[in-house]
Amino acid sequence: MKSLRLAAFAALLAFVSSTHAGIYTDDLSRCLVDKTTTEDKTAFVQWIFVAMSQHPSVASMTRITASDVDHHNQVAGAMVMKLLTETCVDHFKKAMKYESPTALQTSFAVLGQAAAGELFAHPDVVKVMSGLDKYLDGNKLKALSK
């Protein structure tokens, strides 16, 4: 059922844009991923989680306050500003000059994938996601692949 867990992981990353990136967007994406620390990636995933937690279908499952939202916006905003105006400034300028404004969205989607990948690789997360296996009928799934 490992492939099903991978599919579930892919579904959780559905917020990532599927648009084709150009060379400058690719360069910006690489810079963002390469130049962010583990702490930066954690902060980015926390910001995404806080944002998603505000959706009415899951809001009752968390206790995130308006102050928490503001804090995570501040931390993520500082990280984004540092990346775009200092760390990856040349890559950002070229992506914006030669490619569309979606370069920024696409590049941060790649960063989100990388950051979430690290989060999903944590043993505690893998353990919870592996719990799905006991509710799957392997025989029925195998029969569908024939």
Phi, psi and omega in degrees: 000005180303321181293330178289322176296321177295322177294321177296320177299316180297321179295324179293339179263019183297343179289349183282134180294144180254015181289153179285133181260146175272179184299321181286326175293319176300316179297317178296317179301313180299316179300313181301315182290315183291326187264357176271141177278170174301321179295320177299314181296321177297316179298322180293315179294322177298318178298316178299316180298315179299316179298313181295329182293347181276351179292136183305331183286345180231354185304325182288350182270353182233167176237046182275125183268169175299325177295321176298316180301312180298318179300312182290327173297319180296313181296313180294321178299317178297319179296313180299315180298318179296316181297316186278332185254351180230295189293313185240028187302316181294318178296319180297313181300315181293319179297320180287326182286315188260347181229181187281165176300342177290352177303320180294313179299314182297317182295319178287335173295320177296317176300318178300319177298313181297315181295316179293325177302318178294319180296314182290343179278348181297136183306323180293324179288316178301319180299314180295314181294329177292338178297341177298328184306323184290350180252010180252144177260098182302324180295316179296320180292321177295322180296327179290336183272000180271000000 
